[in-house]
Amino acid sequence: MEAGGQRYSVLVKSEVREQMVKEIDQISEVFSVSKSDATVILTRLRWNSFKASDRLGDNKEKFLAELGLVRVVDSNSSSADREKATLSDGTNGDYFVSTPFCSHKFSKTCWSEYLTDALEKNKEEGGLIISCLNQDCVAPVGPDTIGKLSEPVKDMYEGYLMKSFVEGHKATIKWCPESGCQYAIVLQEDTEVDFGVVCLCGHTFCWTCGLESHRPVTCKKASIWCKYLLDHSRSVAWINSNTNPCPNCSSPVQQNGDPAYRLIECICEHKFCWVCLRTEEEHNGMWNCAPVADPVANSSPSELTQILHLQLWEADQKALEEAKSKRKDLEENIIPKIVEICGLSEQDLKTVREAGMLIVQCIQVLKWSRVFDYFINEYESTKKQYLKHLRDQASAMLRMHGWNLGKVLEESLVRRNVYCSKHMLETSTTTTGNHFDGFVKELEDGMPQVKTEAYEDGPGPSIHWLCRRCTFENSYVDKHCKMCAFPLVSPAPPPPPEDLGKME
């Protein structure tokens, strides 16, 4: 489904650190600077090795001086101050430390507090340069100074370096956005970037925007759906489920705190029955009235569309969470049992894992196809029908693949034989994956073979209006913007100047 390993590789934290150390060592060896100085240089230049090489090659001494990486002797410091580098303060064994480039010495406790605060405040600043505690000193603090401090400070600095390294190479390296995941994704050279990534933790995400993999929807529409339309749709659904329209002013009114008290009052001071919407006088003391019709039926077409897509989205999201839970159970419980019973090879286990992961990816595609459907213009009803047909086919294919996986697992655990079904599972995974690839590509291409027809009594699909909020081009049949749900407001245009005199 998603891009294969030929486009990217998944690294653990230690492997990312190895790449970082390799860059530091290269600068250190080529330009004869210490590894600590090379680290300071690269963090300052946001890990741009080419720029660092140019600056060091042009005028090494001048560049090092600009960064404060040269020894400066403070004439105001006394000999007693210089001796503090190796003396204790006499109370808690707290030794005094300075940078290699100045003689300003501070206790390890002061250094730890200062660096902890600086690193905590600058977690997102990839080019942060930490200077000496003395406010008038520009001497940078590098690994050689950090190495003299406590382990928590060392760990925090190491984490900062790793984050700055990945941030400096964000075009080719990204951390997996899944909460708690420690894997990094490294893009291979000369490859496109518009694809989904499957991390070893099982999370799939879009390389471009970082959201969960949202094919066949574009990054822009996926972002709008997640940030605005999803919340708006939930608000509309909540209003329709928890309020009734006032018969007098049509404003939504929420029921009183006491559900037994059926008479409610609107802000317009009109009182009516929560069940049938009639007034107290119309009941004539009889309260055995019939419930009012479903308020959703009174919703506008745009609100009904939002509610429908929200319900479908949440149903698919629930199915996706169940699939992820089953995949986790497969990885943590079922596969170890299969290994114990059948003694499968690593290749056989890979086949089972890929089959389980494919189910998660396919359900995710079906979920986002709902969003794709939402953004199809109303006049393109033929495309909506064709999309439903394609989705039904894909769903049937996925159900068959799930059945095949279940059969293989059953034979492995009960009959202690997986080899006779292994080929069937491999074929099912390949066939289902290819089918969903074709399904996604068909939608991403816009279903070009499907022709849309204009309404017979309307101006046709060539008439559009631009949203005044987001400038999205909407169909003339849309009453709300398909992008941001902003309502269509069409005041009468002012008359031309030459016609002003004709107005009465």
C-alpha positions as CSV (number, residue, x, y, z in Angstrom):
1,M,0.0,0.0,0.0
2,E,2.3,2.7,1.2
3,A,5.8,3.3,-0.2
4,G,8.2,0.5,0.2
5,G,11.5,0.4,1.9
6,Q,13.3,1.5,-1.3
7,R,12.2,5.1,-0.7
8,Y,13.1,5.4,2.9
9,S,14.6,3.5,5.8
10,V,13.6,3.4,9.5
11,L,16.3,4.0,12.0
12,V,16.5,3.7,15.8
13,K,17.8,6.6,17.9
14,S,21.3,5.1,18.2
15,E,21.6,4.9,14.4
16,V,20.5,8.6,14.1
17,R,23.2,9.4,16.6
18,E,25.8,7.5,14.5
19,Q,25.0,9.7,11.5
20,M,25.3,12.8,13.7
21,V,28.7,11.8,15.1
22,K,29.9,10.9,11.6
23,E,29.2,14.5,10.4
24,I,31.0,15.9,13.5
25,D,34.0,13.7,12.9
26,Q,34.3,14.7,9.3
27,I,34.4,18.4,10.1
28,S,36.8,17.8,13.0
29,E,39.2,15.7,10.9
30,V,39.2,17.8,7.7
31,F,39.6,21.2,9.4
32,S,41.6,20.1,12.4
33,V,39.2,21.4,15.1
34,S,38.1,19.6,18.2
35,K,35.0,17.5,18.1
36,S,33.4,19.9,20.6
37,D,34.2,22.9,18.4
38,A,32.8,21.0,15.4
39,T,29.6,20.3,17.3
40,V,29.2,24.0,18.1
41,I,29.9,25.0,14.5
42,L,27.3,22.6,13.1
43,T,24.6,23.5,15.5
44,R,25.2,27.2,14.8
45,L,24.9,26.5,11.0
46,R,21.9,24.1,11.5
47,W,24.0,21.1,10.5
48,N,24.8,22.5,7.1
49,S,28.1,20.7,6.5
50,F,28.6,22.4,3.1
51,K,28.3,25.9,4.6
52,A,30.5,24.9,7.5
53,S,33.2,23.7,5.0
54,D,33.0,26.9,3.0
55,R,33.4,29.1,6.1
56,L,36.2,27.1,7.6
57,G,38.0,26.9,4.2
58,D,37.7,30.6,3.4
59,N,39.1,32.0,6.7
60,K,39.2,29.5,9.5
61,E,40.6,31.8,12.2
62,K,38.1,34.6,11.5
63,F,35.1,32.2,11.5
64,L,36.1,30.6,14.8
65,A,36.6,34.1,16.3
66,E,33.0,35.0,15.2
67,L,31.7,32.0,17.0
68,G,33.7,32.7,20.1
69,L,35.8,29.5,19.6
70,V,39.1,31.2,20.5
71,R,40.8,31.6,23.8
72,V,40.2,35.0,25.5
73,V,42.2,35.8,28.6
74,D,40.4,38.0,31.0
75,S,42.8,40.5,32.4
76,N,40.4,41.3,35.3
77,S,40.5,37.8,36.6
78,S,42.7,37.1,39.6
79,S,45.0,34.2,40.1
80,A,42.7,33.0,42.9
81,D,39.8,32.9,40.4
82,R,41.9,30.7,38.0
83,E,42.6,28.3,40.8
84,K,38.9,27.6,41.3
85,A,38.9,25.2,38.4
86,T,40.3,22.5,40.6
87,L,39.1,23.6,44.1
88,S,35.9,22.7,46.0
89,D,33.8,25.4,47.6
90,G,34.3,23.5,50.9
91,T,30.6,22.7,51.5
92,N,29.2,20.1,49.1
93,G,32.2,19.2,46.9
94,D,30.7,21.4,44.1
95,Y,33.7,22.0,41.7
96,F,34.0,25.1,39.6
97,V,33.9,24.9,35.8
98,S,34.6,27.3,32.9
99,T,34.5,27.0,29.2
100,P,37.8,26.3,27.3
101,F,37.7,29.8,25.9
102,C,37.3,32.0,29.0
103,S,38.2,32.2,32.6
104,H,34.7,32.7,34.1
105,K,34.3,29.9,36.6
106,F,31.0,28.8,38.1
107,S,29.9,26.0,40.2
108,K,28.6,22.8,38.6
109,T,25.2,23.5,40.3
110,C,25.0,26.9,38.7
111,W,26.0,25.5,35.3
112,S,23.4,22.7,35.7
113,E,20.6,25.1,36.6
114,Y,21.6,27.5,33.8
115,L,21.8,24.9,31.1
116,T,18.7,23.1,32.2
117,D,16.7,26.3,31.9
118,A,18.4,27.3,28.6
119,L,17.8,23.9,26.9
120,E,14.2,23.7,28.2
121,K,13.3,27.1,26.8
122,N,15.0,26.5,23.5
123,K,13.8,22.9,22.6
124,E,12.6,24.0,19.2
125,E,15.6,26.3,18.4
126,G,17.9,24.2,16.2
127,G,20.6,26.8,15.9
128,L,20.8,27.6,19.6
129,I,24.2,28.7,20.9
130,I,24.6,28.4,24.7
131,S,27.1,31.0,25.9
132,C,29.1,31.4,29.1
133,L,27.2,32.2,32.3
134,N,28.8,35.6,32.4
135,Q,26.5,37.9,30.5
136,D,29.3,39.9,28.9
137,C,31.1,36.7,27.6
138,V,30.3,35.2,24.2
139,A,32.3,32.0,24.7
140,P,30.1,29.1,23.6
141,V,29.4,26.1,25.7
142,G,30.1,22.8,23.9
143,P,30.3,19.1,24.7
144,D,33.7,19.6,26.4
145,T,32.0,21.8,29.1
146,I,28.8,19.7,29.2
147,G,30.9,16.6,29.9
148,K,32.0,18.0,33.3
149,L,28.5,18.3,34.5
150,S,25.9,15.9,35.9
151,E,24.3,13.0,34.0
152,P,20.8,14.6,33.7
153,V,22.4,17.7,32.0
154,K,24.4,15.5,29.7
155,D,21.3,13.6,28.7
156,M,19.3,16.7,28.1
157,Y,22.1,18.2,25.9
158,E,22.3,15.0,24.0
159,G,18.6,15.1,23.3
160,Y,18.9,18.7,22.2
161,L,21.7,17.8,19.8
162,M,19.6,15.0,18.3
163,K,16.6,17.2,17.8
164,S,18.7,19.9,16.2
165,F,20.4,17.4,13.9
166,V,17.0,16.0,12.7
167,E,15.6,19.6,12.4
168,G,18.7,20.6,10.3
169,H,18.1,17.6,8.0
170,K,14.3,17.8,8.0
171,A,14.2,17.5,4.2
172,T,15.5,13.9,4.6
173,I,15.0,12.9,8.2
174,K,11.9,13.0,10.3
175,W,10.9,11.5,13.7
176,C,7.8,9.3,13.6
177,P,4.9,11.5,14.8
178,E,3.3,8.7,16.8
179,S,3.3,9.4,20.5
180,G,6.0,7.5,22.3
181,C,7.7,6.3,19.1
182,Q,11.5,6.5,19.0
183,Y,12.0,5.7,15.3
184,A,13.3,8.1,12.7
185,I,12.5,7.9,9.0
186,V,15.4,8.7,6.6
187,L,14.5,9.5,3.0
188,Q,16.7,7.9,0.3
189,E,18.3,10.1,-2.3
190,D,16.6,11.2,-5.6
191,T,13.1,10.1,-4.6
192,E,9.8,11.9,-4.6
193,V,8.4,13.0,-1.2
194,D,4.6,12.8,-1.8
195,F,4.0,9.4,-0.3
196,G,2.9,7.7,2.9
197,V,5.4,6.2,5.4
198,V,4.9,3.0,7.4
199,C,7.0,3.2,10.6
200,L,8.1,0.0,12.4
201,C,5.8,1.0,15.3
202,G,2.9,0.5,12.9
203,H,2.0,4.1,12.4
204,T,1.4,5.4,8.9
205,F,1.8,9.1,8.2
206,C,2.2,11.5,5.3
207,W,5.8,12.5,4.7
208,T,4.8,15.9,3.4
209,C,2.5,17.2,6.1
210,G,3.0,14.8,9.0
211,L,-0.7,13.9,9.4
212,E,-1.7,10.3,9.4
213,S,-1.6,8.9,5.9
214,H,-4.6,10.5,4.1
215,R,-4.5,9.2,0.6
216,P,-6.3,9.9,-1.7
217,V,-7.0,13.3,-0.1
218,T,-4.5,16.1,-0.7
219,C,-2.6,17.6,2.3
220,K,-4.5,20.9,2.1
221,K,-7.9,19.3,2.2
222,A,-6.8,16.8,4.9
223,S,-5.6,19.7,7.0
224,I,-8.9,21.6,6.6
225,W,-10.9,18.6,7.4
226,C,-9.0,17.9,10.6
227,K,-8.7,21.5,11.8
228,Y,-12.1,23.0,10.9
229,L,-14.7,20.8,9.2
230,L,-14.4,17.9,11.7
231,D,-15.0,20.2,14.7
232,H,-17.8,22.1,12.8
233,S,-19.5,18.8,11.8
234,R,-19.4,17.6,15.4
235,S,-20.9,20.9,16.6
236,V,-23.7,20.6,14.1
237,A,-24.3,17.0,15.1
238,W,-24.4,17.9,18.8
239,I,-26.8,20.8,18.2
240,N,-29.2,18.5,16.3
241,S,-29.0,15.8,18.9
242,N,-29.3,18.0,22.0
243,T,-31.5,20.9,21.0
244,N,-34.9,21.7,19.5
245,P,-35.7,24.6,17.3
246,C,-37.9,27.3,18.8
247,P,-41.2,27.5,17.0
248,N,-41.2,31.3,17.3
249,C,-37.7,32.3,16.2
250,S,-36.1,28.9,15.1
251,S,-33.1,29.3,17.4
252,P,-31.8,26.1,18.9
253,V,-32.8,25.6,22.5
254,Q,-31.3,23.2,24.9
255,Q,-33.4,21.2,27.4
256,N,-33.6,22.4,31.0
257,G,-31.5,20.6,33.6
258,D,-34.6,18.6,34.8
259,P,-35.7,16.2,32.0
260,A,-39.0,15.8,33.7
261,Y,-39.9,19.4,33.2
262,R,-41.0,19.6,29.6
263,L,-41.8,23.3,29.2
264,I,-38.7,25.3,28.1
265,E,-38.2,29.0,27.4
266,C,-36.3,30.4,24.4
267,I,-34.2,33.6,24.5
268,C,-37.1,35.2,22.7
269,E,-39.2,34.5,25.8
270,H,-41.4,32.0,23.9
271,K,-42.3,29.0,26.0
272,F,-43.0,25.6,24.3
273,C,-43.1,21.9,25.0
274,W,-39.8,20.1,24.5
275,V,-41.6,17.0,23.2
276,C,-44.1,18.4,20.6
277,L,-43.0,22.1,20.4
278,R,-46.5,23.3,21.2
279,T,-47.3,26.0,23.8
280,E,-48.7,25.3,27.2
281,E,-52.1,26.7,26.2
282,E,-52.3,24.4,23.2
283,H,-51.9,21.4,25.6
284,N,-55.1,22.3,27.5
285,G,-53.6,20.5,30.6
286,M,-53.0,17.3,28.6
287,W,-49.3,16.3,28.3
288,N,-49.6,13.0,26.4
289,C,-48.3,14.6,23.2
290,A,-46.4,12.8,20.5
291,P,-42.7,13.5,20.1
292,V,-41.6,16.0,17.4
293,A,-40.0,14.8,14.3
294,D,-36.2,14.1,14.3
295,P,-34.6,17.6,14.3
296,V,-32.0,16.3,11.8
297,A,-34.8,16.2,9.2
298,N,-35.2,20.0,9.6
299,S,-31.5,20.6,9.0
300,S,-30.2,22.3,5.9
301,P,-28.8,20.2,3.1
302,S,-25.2,21.3,3.9
303,E,-25.7,20.4,7.6
304,L,-27.1,17.0,6.7
305,T,-24.1,16.4,4.4
306,Q,-21.7,17.3,7.3
307,I,-23.6,15.1,9.8
308,L,-23.6,12.1,7.3
309,H,-19.9,12.3,6.5
310,L,-19.1,12.8,10.2
311,Q,-21.0,9.6,11.1
312,L,-19.3,7.7,8.3
313,W,-15.9,9.0,9.3
314,E,-16.4,8.1,13.0
315,A,-17.6,4.6,12.0
316,D,-14.5,4.1,9.9
317,Q,-12.3,5.6,12.7
318,K,-13.8,3.0,15.1
319,A,-13.0,0.2,12.6
320,L,-9.5,1.6,12.2
321,E,-8.9,1.5,16.0
322,E,-10.2,-2.0,16.2
323,A,-7.9,-3.0,13.3
324,K,-4.9,-1.4,15.1
325,S,-5.8,-3.2,18.3
326,K,-6.0,-6.6,16.5
327,R,-2.7,-5.9,14.8
328,K,-1.1,-5.2,18.2
329,D,-2.5,-8.4,19.5
330,L,-1.2,-10.2,16.5
331,E,2.3,-8.8,17.1
332,E,2.4,-9.3,20.9
333,N,0.4,-12.5,21.4
334,I,-0.4,-14.5,18.3
335,I,2.9,-14.4,16.5
336,P,4.9,-15.5,19.6
337,K,2.5,-18.5,19.9
338,I,2.9,-19.3,16.2
339,V,6.7,-19.2,16.5
340,E,6.5,-21.5,19.6
341,I,4.2,-24.0,17.9
342,C,5.3,-24.0,14.3
343,G,8.9,-22.6,14.5
344,L,8.4,-20.2,11.6
345,S,11.2,-18.5,9.8
346,E,11.7,-14.7,9.7
347,Q,10.4,-14.6,6.2
348,D,7.2,-16.5,7.2
349,L,6.7,-14.0,10.0
350,K,7.2,-11.1,7.7
351,T,4.4,-12.5,5.5
352,V,2.0,-12.6,8.4
353,R,3.0,-9.1,9.6
354,E,2.5,-7.6,6.2
355,A,-0.9,-9.2,5.9
356,G,-2.0,-7.7,9.2
357,M,-0.5,-4.3,8.5
358,L,-2.3,-4.2,5.1
359,I,-5.7,-4.4,6.8
360,V,-4.9,-1.3,8.9
361,Q,-3.7,0.6,5.8
362,C,-6.7,-0.4,3.7
363,I,-9.2,0.7,6.4
364,Q,-7.4,4.0,6.6
365,V,-7.8,4.5,2.9
366,L,-11.5,3.7,3.1
367,K,-11.8,6.3,6.0
368,W,-10.2,9.0,4.0
369,S,-12.2,8.2,0.9
370,R,-15.1,9.6,2.9
371,V,-13.4,12.9,3.0
372,F,-12.6,12.7,-0.7
373,D,-16.3,12.1,-1.3
374,Y,-17.2,15.2,0.8
375,F,-15.1,17.5,-1.4
376,I,-16.7,16.3,-4.6
377,N,-18.9,19.0,-6.1
378,E,-22.6,18.4,-6.0
379,Y,-23.0,18.6,-9.8
380,E,-20.6,15.6,-10.0
381,S,-23.1,13.1,-8.7
382,T,-21.9,10.6,-11.3
383,K,-18.5,10.6,-9.6
384,K,-20.1,10.2,-6.2
385,Q,-21.9,7.1,-7.4
386,Y,-18.8,5.7,-9.1
387,L,-16.8,6.3,-5.9
388,K,-19.4,4.3,-3.9
389,H,-19.1,1.5,-6.4
390,L,-15.3,1.5,-6.1
391,R,-15.4,1.7,-2.3
392,D,-17.8,-1.3,-2.2
393,Q,-15.5,-3.3,-4.3
394,A,-12.5,-2.4,-2.2
395,S,-14.4,-3.2,1.0
396,A,-15.3,-6.7,-0.4
397,M,-11.7,-7.3,-1.3
398,L,-10.6,-6.3,2.2
399,R,-13.1,-8.6,3.9
400,M,-11.8,-11.5,1.8
401,H,-8.2,-10.7,2.8
402,G,-9.2,-10.5,6.4
403,W,-10.8,-14.0,6.1
404,N,-7.7,-15.4,4.5
405,L,-5.5,-14.0,7.3
406,G,-7.8,-15.5,9.9
407,K,-7.7,-18.9,8.2
408,V,-3.9,-18.9,8.2
409,L,-3.7,-18.0,11.9
410,E,-6.3,-20.6,12.8
411,E,-4.4,-23.3,10.9
412,S,-1.2,-22.2,12.6
413,L,-2.5,-22.3,16.1
414,V,-4.9,-25.2,15.8
415,R,-3.6,-27.5,13.1
416,R,0.0,-26.5,13.7
417,N,0.5,-26.1,10.0
418,V,1.1,-22.8,8.2
419,Y,3.1,-23.7,5.2
420,C,0.1,-25.0,3.1
421,S,-1.7,-21.6,3.5
422,K,1.4,-19.4,3.3
423,H,1.1,-19.0,-0.5
424,M,-2.6,-18.2,-0.3
425,L,-1.8,-15.4,2.2
426,E,1.0,-14.0,0.1
427,T,-1.3,-14.0,-2.9
428,S,-4.1,-12.3,-1.0
429,T,-1.8,-9.6,0.4
430,T,-0.4,-8.8,-3.1
431,T,-3.8,-8.9,-4.8
432,T,-5.5,-6.7,-2.1
433,G,-2.6,-4.3,-2.0
434,N,-2.6,-3.9,-5.8
435,H,-6.4,-3.4,-5.8
436,F,-6.2,-0.6,-3.2
437,D,-3.3,1.0,-5.0
438,G,-5.4,1.1,-8.1
439,F,-8.3,2.4,-6.1
440,V,-6.2,5.3,-4.6
441,K,-4.7,6.2,-7.9
442,E,-8.1,6.3,-9.6
443,L,-9.3,8.8,-7.0
444,E,-6.1,10.9,-7.0
445,D,-6.3,11.1,-10.8
446,G,-9.9,12.5,-10.4
447,M,-11.7,9.6,-12.0
448,P,-11.1,11.0,-15.5
449,Q,-13.2,8.4,-17.3
450,V,-16.4,9.5,-15.4
451,K,-18.3,12.2,-17.2
452,T,-20.3,14.8,-15.3
453,E,-23.5,16.4,-16.6
454,A,-24.8,19.8,-16.0
455,Y,-28.2,20.3,-14.4
456,E,-30.9,20.8,-17.0
457,D,-32.5,23.8,-15.2
458,G,-29.3,25.3,-14.0
459,P,-26.4,27.3,-15.4
460,G,-24.2,24.2,-15.5
461,P,-21.0,23.3,-13.7
462,S,-19.0,26.1,-15.3
463,I,-20.5,28.6,-12.9
464,H,-18.6,29.0,-9.6
465,W,-18.2,31.3,-6.7
466,L,-15.2,32.2,-4.7
467,C,-15.3,31.9,-0.9
468,R,-14.6,35.3,0.7
469,R,-12.8,33.6,3.6
470,C,-10.5,31.1,1.9
471,T,-10.9,31.9,-1.8
472,F,-11.8,28.3,-2.6
473,E,-13.7,27.9,-5.9
474,N,-17.1,26.3,-5.2
475,S,-19.9,25.1,-7.5
476,Y,-22.9,27.3,-7.9
477,V,-25.1,24.6,-6.1
478,D,-23.0,24.9,-2.9
479,K,-24.5,27.1,-0.3
480,H,-21.5,26.8,2.0
481,C,-17.8,26.7,1.1
482,K,-16.6,23.1,0.6
483,M,-13.3,24.1,2.2
484,C,-14.1,26.1,5.3
485,A,-18.0,25.9,5.5
486,F,-18.3,29.7,5.2
487,P,-21.8,30.5,4.0
488,L,-22.5,31.9,0.5
489,V,-23.5,35.6,0.8
490,S,-24.6,37.2,-2.4
491,P,-25.6,40.8,-1.9
492,A,-26.8,42.7,-5.0
493,P,-23.9,44.3,-6.8
494,P,-23.8,48.1,-6.9
495,P,-25.1,49.6,-10.2
496,P,-22.7,50.9,-12.8
497,P,-21.8,54.6,-12.5
498,E,-23.6,55.5,-15.7
499,D,-26.8,54.0,-14.4
500,L,-26.9,55.9,-11.1
501,G,-28.9,58.8,-12.6
502,K,-31.6,56.4,-13.7
503,M,-32.3,55.2,-10.2
504,E,-35.4,56.5,-8.5
